[in-house]
């Protein structure tokens, strides 16, 4: 028989690794290489074999002493199945029966990994007992009017989700019947397969690890214990939500399995554009178009706000891009009771379509001024 692999290399730990370090390495690699999560069965067996030896003080001590020929693997030149002749199994400890063989070691159920494979077993539950699972979270998009996003609104969301069957109460069996012990695993929830020098315990294929089967399934849910329904859910959108914001509604998601809690519902808000207001966080921005003469000589305007119309006065010589701030006139802040500001941005509109008289007046105006607005570019 060929030499065994180096168990320390298999788990990626040094020979000085502590028990906790070995356990952490095994759990991490098991997540990666378990067949149910996309790994290979061969690699998972190798990890189990290494862990069974290195996690046991006595086995590890013998492995450290006899190395890769631990547990019945023959060294070069051992001369066949027996070191001392036919029928004398070489045990790696100096002679027949003198050492430890892990030929019949069982790596145990997946429950040994705790929450690692919690979808099948619970580390605290009995063998074959299904573990309570939290329901799946759901996410839906909601489109709101600009004003509704500012004031808050109650709206309905048609949610498609899995719910517990109301007929069998989630058990999956027809009324008057119930689950029976799985005839394959005899209720243990797992089956063991010999794999060379050790055994691998896997969830029973017949009962999927539950230890029980349903012979007469519920007709309403076809034995699944749950049904898919589209149900309108009323949600309260708070004032101040932003475009692309996500709101969590606890317990509004799918129902859990085996008595587990519901998941959550996440609502993503999308806000329709406003004819002239824009949102920048909690601030409201308004572009105020003004004419050339209004900007030059100053003017007073009546502008809209979220609270009604107010007067705004600009000074003479106001340039385009000038921003006037109205404190507390913005949108409500999602967390808190305060509001953002309103920012009014001046946009000077250049006149177009001038007639001959207007052009002549502008030429006379221009020739009457001697300022150079581009003097800084002459340096």
Buried (B, 14 or more C-beta within 10 A) or exposed (E): EEEBEEBBEBBEBEEEBEEEBBBBBBBEBBEEBBEEEEBEEEBBBBBBBBBBBBBBEEBBEBBBEBBBBBBBBBBEEEEEBBBEEEEEBBBBBEEBEEBBBBBEBEBBBBBBBEEBBBBBBBBEBEBBBBBBBBBBBBEBEBEBEBEBBBBBBEBEBEBEBBBBBEBBEBBBBBEEBBBBBBEEBEBBBBBBEEBEBBBBBBBBEBBBBBBBBBEBBBEBBEBBBBBEEEEEBEBEBBBBBBBEBEBEBEEBBBBBBBEBBBBBBBBBBEBEEBEEBBBEEBBBBBEBEBEEEBBBEBBEBEBEBBEEEBEBEBEEEBEEEBEBEBEEBBBBBBEEEEBBBBBBBBEBEEEEEEEEEEEEEEEEEEEEEEEEEEEEEEE
